[in-house]
């Protein structure tokens, strides 16, 4: 009888232990489930924060279109390409900074940004900057962007959403050199839906504004999309 009583007590103890373990397991599961929900909330917060950072970046692209709207997928793609060119030219470690702000060494053509070797005009304009110096972080270190299409002759180039080759406008007086004033108003132009560059690139149309005599107005650009790389575009 003593043996049986002891044996029953052991069974009861084991059963109680099993129940306790099961309860602890249930609590562990609940704890794990709670941590998973917490992690999901953290991820959701991160995604929302990232979205709040990214979307204003795209909305702040300084491009003025003739209609004042840029909602079509083609225009959005063109804006993204123009913004990439702006970052390559005027962004941190971009062309302007890596060329030590020597304006006459700046690219003359949009295709210059695709070149691994320094453009030919730098031989005369700034030969000391033809090779990149990693210590001082100056000198040409192309390519700065990758080709997004081909031009009429089949050569790789940078195109807009309509497939038109972008145009870099900077040598406004057409004398083969780039001075400080010209570099201030350097811009990239998309030909827009009609495929023709209508934006005048003469010296009287360097600065954006409302005066048709000595400024570049919105109406003078037709359906072109224009991005000023270093100067705010306040045309309306």
Secondary structure, DSSP 4 states (H G I P E B T S, - for coil): -HHHHHHHHHHHHHHHHHHHHHHHHHHHHHHHHHHHHHHHHHHHHHHHHHHHHHHHHHHT--EE-TTS---SHHHHHHHHHHHHHHHHHHSTTSHHHHTTT-GGGS-SSGGGGG-SSPPTTHHHH-GGGSS-BTTTTBS-----S---EE-TTS-EE-B-TTSPBPEEE--TT-SS---HHHHHT-EEEE-TTTT---S--SGGG-SBSS-TTTSB-SGGGTT-EEEESSS-----
